[in-house]
Amino acid sequence: MSTDDVDTTTANDLGGAEDMLSPMESTDSDDVLNDDGDEVVDPPEGWSGVTKFGMSAEEEREGESLDQRLAEEEPDVTADTIDERDADADEVVDAEGAIDGSDAATSEAGVHRGQIDGAPEDGESLFPVVEDVTRKSDEP
């Protein structure tokens, strides 16, 4: 038996139209190329610099005029330009801190008491332990 007439072509070697991908290339998404042989790239969502001056060769040669540069400037924010509504943000509205009709006691608000239940089981407490003196004795 002779081995000369054995066909050694594979599916990847099959000819066809020049613009067709071989089966190996069509399944490998990393190596898909366009008609020019360049890698396929998705365009960005928005063209951010297209509307700015200097995008064409002619604009780049001419340069930007002073009027165009001044039109693009944004003024600095100074203390005089702060909105009156924002100026009152640092003022204290209620010095007492209580809300009318609420049960919140102003003397208790914002007081840090430390750990209430005691030390953790695996060692000493890292925080000072303070007994809750506001609890009534008949509460569970």
C-alpha positions, 0 to 999 in steps of 0.5 A: 500500500502506497502512502503517496495518494493519501490526502493530507489537507485539513479543513483549515487548508481548504481554499475559497474566497479570499475574504473568507476566514478559515474555520480556525480563524472564524472560531478564534475571536482574538485574531479576527481581522478586517479586510485590511488585515487590521484588528477589529476595534469598536469605536468609543461611545462618544467622540469627545474632542471632535468639536474642539478647535484644532482637529483639522490640519488647517485649524492646527496651522492657523492656530486659535485666536485670542477670542476663541481662547477667551470664549473657552475660559471658565471664571474662577469661583470666588467668595462673592459668587457663592449663592445666597442659599448656600451661604446659610449652610454653616449656620446653626438652626437650633442651638438646643438640638431637640425636635418639637414633639419628639421623645429625643432628649437633648442631653442624651443625644450624641453621648458615647457610652462605650461598650454596654454588654461587657467584654468579649468572650475571647479576652479583655475589652478594647473599649471601656465598659459602662453599665447602662444606668438608664434601664429600669430594673423591671425591664428584661 
